[in-house]
Amino acid sequence: MSRRRTASTAALLALALAVFGPVALTGCDEAADKAGEIVSSATAAVASAAQQKMDEVKDGVNATGDVKAGATSTDGDRTVAEITATNPEDKTADYTVMVDFRDADGNLLDAVVLTIDDVAAGGSKTGTARSNRTLSGATQAQVAQALRH
């Protein structure tokens, strides 16, 4: 009788897996999609906050061409990139720079704002853009906006 019970249990398990297996996988896909939406919303909020900081700069002149982003690397659990501002003017200037961190497909992962102060006339100075959170996979830094003031 125990063999019959074992066979019946195995048959029920196989039936349950056949019936409910796809439902479980669909639930996982839905959870992954929802998590992706939450991360996307959070990233958009960070980008919006970064833009707000840029909008607070008074008397800034578009200087995106004066600023270059270097390759990304990791520092602890954060992604960092060296940002270089080259001042073509004849007086010392400060730079406020919005840096986007993007994945290999160009999707926005994070946005940060940094200030590089006291860049000498005709000179260059660097600062470090540091992500707000841990980023995974290959990332690159891009200068989204730069203001000289």
C-alpha positions in Angstrom: 0.0 0.0 0.0 2.9 2.4 0.6 4.0 2.0 -3.0 0.6 2.9 -4.2 0.6 6.0 -1.9 4.0 7.0 -3.1 3.0 6.6 -6.8 -0.2 8.6 -6.1 1.8 11.4 -4.4 4.3 11.5 -7.2 1.4 11.7 -9.8 -0.2 14.5 -7.8 3.1 16.4 -7.6 3.7 16.0 -11.3 0.2 17.3 -12.0 0.6 20.2 -9.7 3.9 21.2 -11.3 2.4 20.9 -14.8 -0.6 23.0 -13.8 0.9 25.6 -11.5 4.5 25.8 -12.8 3.8 28.3 -15.5 1.7 30.4 -13.0 4.7 30.6 -10.7 7.0 31.6 -13.5 4.6 34.3 -14.6 4.4 35.6 -11.1 8.2 35.9 -11.0 8.2 37.7 -14.3 5.6 40.1 -13.0 7.6 40.7 -9.8 10.8 41.4 -11.9 8.8 43.8 -14.1 7.5 45.6 -11.1 10.9 45.8 -9.5 12.2 47.3 -12.8 9.5 49.9 -12.8 10.3 50.9 -9.3 14.0 51.3 -10.1 13.1 53.2 -13.3 10.9 55.6 -11.2 13.6 56.1 -8.6 16.2 56.8 -11.3 13.8 59.3 -12.9 13.4 61.0 -9.6 17.1 61.3 -9.0 17.6 62.7 -12.5 14.9 65.2 -11.8 16.6 66.2 -8.5 19.9 66.6 -10.4 18.2 68.9 -13.0 16.7 70.9 -10.2 20.2 71.5 -8.7 21.4 72.6 -12.2 18.5 75.0 -12.5 19.6 76.6 -9.2 22.9 77.9 -10.6 22.6 81.6 -11.2 24.4 83.3 -14.1 25.7 80.0 -15.5 26.9 79.8 -19.1 26.5 76.6 -21.1 30.0 75.0 -20.9 29.2 71.4 -21.9 32.0 71.6 -24.5 34.5 72.5 -21.7 33.9 69.3 -19.7 34.9 65.7 -20.4 34.0 62.5 -18.6 36.6 59.8 -18.1 36.1 56.1 -17.9 34.1 54.6 -15.0 35.5 52.5 -12.2 34.3 51.3 -8.8 35.2 52.8 -5.4 33.7 50.5 -2.8 30.2 49.9 -3.8 29.8 53.0 -6.0 30.6 53.8 -9.6 32.9 56.8 -10.1 34.3 58.7 -13.0 36.9 61.5 -13.3 35.4 64.7 -14.7 37.7 67.3 -16.2 36.8 70.9 -16.8 39.0 73.0 -19.0 38.5 76.7 -18.7 39.0 78.6 -22.0 38.2 82.0 -20.4 40.7 84.6 -19.1 39.5 84.4 -15.5 39.0 81.7 -12.9 35.7 80.0 -13.1 33.6 77.4 -11.2 31.8 74.6 -13.0 28.6 72.8 -12.0 28.3 69.5 -14.0 25.5 67.0 -14.3 26.8 63.5 -15.0 24.6 60.7 -16.2 25.7 57.1 -15.6 24.3 54.8 -18.4 24.4 51.1 -19.1 25.7 49.5 -22.3 22.3 50.1 -24.0 22.3 53.8 -23.1 19.7 53.5 -20.4 20.0 56.0 -17.6 21.0 54.3 -14.3 21.8 57.4 -12.2 22.5 61.1 -12.3 24.7 63.2 -10.1 25.8 66.8 -9.9 29.2 67.9 -8.9 31.0 71.2 -8.6 34.6 71.8 -9.7 35.6 75.1 -8.1 38.4 77.5 -9.0 39.4 76.3 -12.4 42.2 78.6 -13.4 42.0 80.7 -16.6 43.3 78.6 -19.4 43.7 75.6 -17.1 42.1 72.3 -16.2 40.9 70.7 -13.0 39.3 67.4 -12.2 36.5 66.3 -9.9 35.0 62.9 -9.2 31.4 62.0 -10.0 30.2 59.3 -7.6 26.9 57.4 -8.2 24.2 57.7 -5.6 23.8 53.9 -5.3 25.4 50.7 -6.4 25.3 50.2 -10.2 25.8 46.8 -11.8 27.1 45.9 -15.2 29.1 47.9 -17.6 28.5 51.6 -17.1 29.7 54.8 -18.7 29.6 58.4 -17.6 28.4 61.2 -19.8 28.3 64.9 -19.3 24.6 65.7 -19.5 25.0 69.4 -18.8 27.7 71.8 -17.6 27.6 75.4 -16.5 30.5 77.8 -16.1 29.9 80.5 -13.5 
